[in-house]
Amino acid sequence: MDQVCRWGELVIDSITAVGDFTLFMIRTLRWLLTRLPRGETLWPNFYEVGVKSLPVVALTGTFIGMVLAVQSYFQFRQLGLETRLGGVINMTLVRELGPVLAATMLAGRVGSAMAAELGTMRVTEQIDALSAMGANPVHYLVVPRFLACLFLIPTLTIMADFMGVAGGHFYSVYILEIDIHHYWHNSKIFVSQFDLFVGLFKSIFFGSAIAMVSCYQGFNCTAGAEGVGRASTSAFVHSFVMILIIDLSLGIVLDWVYFLMYPEGVGLL
Amino acid sequence: MIEALLEQQEPLVEVHDLHVQFGAQKVLRGINLTIPAGQTLVLLGESGCGKTVLMKSIIGLVQPTRGQVIFDHEDLATLAEREINYLRLRYGFVFQNAALFDSMTVGQNVAFPLRQQGRFSDNQVYEMVLSRLSEVGLPDSVVHKKPAELSGGMRKRVGLARALIMNPEMIMYDEPTTGLDPIMSDVINELIIRTRRRNPVTSVVVTHDMNTAKKVADRIVMLMPLPRLGEQESQIIFDGTPEELVNCRDRRVQQFINGEAGERLMELRATGV
């Protein structure tokens, strides 16, 4: 009986949390549509999310490109298809790994920091102080962070893609000595504008999810250092799960859209 | 004396049958309270009795589970978010740990409510910030400092300057002297009295410091934690002047005033501590 009660409690808590998160999103979107935040709250967040994340995203992108070259080379060489590496690396990068790994990196760097900052503000009554002074905390704290992630995470994804392409090119052409002409010729054949669009389209959703989940965790932080730590960890874990769910869902939907637009498709081999 | 005051003054705040509950934990039960304009009310009681929750309910920071809070004839439950935000400009709130924004300087913190309004030029804001800081005894040099560079007493005074900057009709002080040395505590008490002398402001002070209560209060309301009360007992165990408090015969009130553990020692023994 106790077990049943515990399961029931868990279900009710989960439904309440989903409802609470949905209301939080609706409140954010309502403020976003009714009144934009001031520049003084917007620019520091853009700087924090965009400029400060640039080195880490560039580094991640470069290594993804090189790792892809290392991992794919031997399999493709056995089949005598090593010149197709350009297509595989660049397609995987712009469509999947670039956006997902850049978003994962940003969930760790930006999302956890947001949750910890807002959580500390909650615990030290700074969020209550905002309300007490007639400022809406969602408008003042969440909307600028949401906008920063919405606009800059896709921009950072472009950066990760570019660096990944450069990394893949460097390793394939200079280390593995694949012919540069065939490398890029195959890339041109197999990577379409639609693949670029897919990667960027997904990153818009990844950015929104990271901002919403992290701000929600910060706003609902429980008291004490443990509460702030838990909010920060939960922000990363929940953002990562959301990224995977969105990736799968949008992957299915966009594949469906692709085959509607290009029924003949394009094969790698 | 309290009755006489209530008759003379128009009530600024009315609390009717207020209940507040967080999950399964009941914090406030059936609170009825009227605060006349211009009065300094001290909410007294041991830790966890719901003093801060009652004060936050008065400005709508905590949503009541049941009951009504009326501020200047406006029922807070009927107001839209925007109207409540506007109404809050009539309050000043001094938080327990000052709740200054870490990312801003002292000047930006004090200027925050003015910037929210957007009605003043940079020069006007700067002049008003300096004037408020000097009222609470802080030099101009603190304007560019970050809150982390200030002592506890200075942070509390910056919090008070920020609460005063909009010339509020009502000021709430949440444990203003907690964590301060006796001298700084007295400075804060004096500031509360001077603030009231300077402006005809209504004040609510939450504290468990008897010195603060005796020094600043026109009226004292004492609350008791719900777990220590029977089902039918009122949570407000005392409502009167500081003089009446000292002469109150209620054992629980006397125990609090004299700082005696009383039956709590028996509880410790019962648990084998």
Interface residues (C-beta under 8 A of the other chain):
Chain A: P44 T120 M121 T124 E125 Q126 D128 A129 S131 A132 M133 G134 A135 N136
Chain B: K56 I59 L61 E81 N85 Y86 R88 L89 Y91 F93 F95 Q96 N97 A99 L100 F101 D102 S103 F112 P113 Q116 R162
